[in-house]
Amino acid sequence: MSAERLDTRDTRDTRASILEAAERVIRDRGMTSATTKEIAREAGCAEGSIYRYFEDKHALMTEIIGSRYSGFFQFVESLPGRAGTATVAGNLEEVARKSIDFYRGIMPMACAAVADRELLAQHRAFFDRSKTGPMKLVRSIGEYLRREQKGGRVAEGIAPDLVAHVLLGSCFAHSFLGAFLGDDAHRVGPDRFARELVKTALHGIAPEEER
């Protein structure tokens, strides 16, 4: 094997080790413990190696989320194309289940970003430049609902983007309470939560005679 090929493999392995180590430290001990020194110790590399691959903590967090949850992002981006297929309830339940899993995974990083003003500013600037971030999820789900609306499978009077906010906001709240109070605080698991949430969103809470 050539030296160039070995160097490429070593670079890839070291970078992957840093990402995996950072995710473990954040998950097991929280963002406060996720210093470059601790991540390097966990990854078994020199502390300076982290800055060889990642400019700052924001870049490291962004890469963790992007690589760990690439399937979720692809699913949400493809959602508008699923309009008219399966059932609206089934599609939205899948969105809810996957969103709960996603939010549970990123909760330590999301909460830390809100508490760290510098990190929050870096995230906001990145979302603005790349046109990504939470609002991209809202727009994609909103577009799906608009297409279902045009096809007659969703009521004309609803605001698709607001429904997307309600759906994602509820999933985030479910995940946050589980992280903050412990999973025992929930009376229902994520699957049932997703079903009941979508049922409520589709049918509303007003008595039949008031609709």
N, C-alpha and C positions, 0 to 999 in steps of 0.2 A: 504494500500500500504506500502511495506517495506521501511525502511530508505535507503537501498541500491538502490532501484528502484527510490526513490525520488531524491537521490543524482545524479544518472545517468541522470535523466530527467533535473534537474537543470543545470548540466554541459553542456548538449546538448543545452538547451535554452540560457544559458549565452553565449556560443560560437557562436551560431547563431545570437544572438543580437549584438555581437561585429562585426561580419562580415557584417551584414546589416547596422550597424551604420557607419562603416568605408567606405562602398560603397557609402552611402548617402553623407557623408562629402566630399569624393573625387569628386563625381559627381557634387555636388552643390557648393562647395567652393574651390576645387582643392587640390592637394597633399600637398601644403605648410600648409594648415590648418589642415591636417590630422595628428595632433600630438596625442600621446597616451592619453593625458589629454582631448583633444576635443572628441576623439572617445569614451572614457569612459563616458564623460558627455552625449553624444548622446545616448549611449547604456544603460545608467542608472546603471552603475556598477563602482566598484573601479578601479582606473587606474592600480593597480597591477594585476587585474584579466586578463588583456590583455596578460601579460607575462606568465601567468599560461597556456595559450593555444597556444601562438605564440611567438617564440623565438625573432623575430625582425620584422621590417616593411616588409622586403622581404617575410618572411613566411606568413604574413598577406595578402599581395598583391597576392601571388601565390595561396593562398586558395580562395580568392575572385574570381580570374579568373577561377581557376579550377572548382569551384562549380557553378558559374554563367554561364559558357559557356561549361559545360561538354557535352551538346548535340552537339555543334559545333565540338568539338574535336572528338567525336564519329563518326559524319558524315564524317569528313575528313579522319579519319582512315579507314572507311568502303568503301571509294571511289574506291580503286582499284578493289574491288569485284563487282562494278557496271559496269565494262568494258563490252561492248557488249549489254548492256541493254539501253532502251529508246534511246535517241540520244546524240551524243557527245555535241552538242550545248546546249541541255536541261540540261545535267549534269553539264556543265561548267557554265551555267547561274545560276544554283542553288548554285554552289560554290561561284560565285561572289556575289550574294545577301547575302548569309550567312556571307561571309568574310567582307563585308561592315558593316553589323550589329555588327559583332565581333570587328572590329577595332574601330568603333565609341564608343563602350562600354569601351574598354581598353585604348583609346587614352590618357586620363589624366594620367594614371599610366605608360604607355609606355614612354611618353614624360618626365615625372618626373624621370624615371629610367635612361634615357640618360643624364639628367642634374645632377644627383647625382652619383658621381664616386663610392662611396662605395656601393650604392644600385645596380649599374650596375655590379660591380664585383661580388656581391652576386648572381645576376640573371645569369650571365655567368657561374659561378661555378655550380649552380643548373642545368642549361641546360646541361652542360657537364656531370655531374654525372647521371642525369636521362634520358639522350638522348631524351629530349623534347625540346620545344621552337619553334621559327619560322621555323627553318630548317626542323623540323619534318613535318610541313605542306607542305613545298616545296617538300620534298621527297615523301609524300603520293600522291600529285597531279601529280608529275612526274611519279610515278609508274603507276597511272591510265592511263596517256597518253601513256606510253610505251606499256601497254597491248592493248590499242585501236590501237596503231601503228601496233602491231603484228597481230591484227585482221583485218587490212586493213581499219580501219575507220579514221585513222590519217595518213597524208603523211609521207613517210619514211625519208625524208630529214630534218625534224625538230628535235630540241634538246628538249626533254620533260621537263627536269629540268629548262631550260631557259624559256620555255613557262610558267611554273609554277611561275617563278619569275616575269614575265611580268604580269600575271593575278593577283597575290597577291599584287605586287607592285602598280599596278593601283588602286586596291581596297583600299589599305592603303592611297595612295595619295588623292583619292576621300574623304575618311573619314577625313584625316588631314585637307584638305582645308575647309571642312564643319565645323570642330571644330575651325579652326583658323580664317576663314573669315565669318563664319555664313552660314547656309544652303541656304540663298538667293543668295550666290555667285555661286551656281550650276545652270546651265541652264537646267539640266536634273536630274530627281529623280533617286534613286538607282536602280529601276527596269529597267528603260530605259538604264541607264548607263551599267548595267550588260549585257543587250541584245546587245548593240552597241559594248561593249568591246569584247564580245565573237565573234560577227560577224567579227570584225576587226582581231582578233587573228586567226580565221579560214580561212578568205579570203585574209588577207594581205592588204597592201595599194598600191602596185605597180599596174600600168595599166595592163590589161589583156594580152596585147601583150608582156609585159616584163616578165611575169611569166614563 
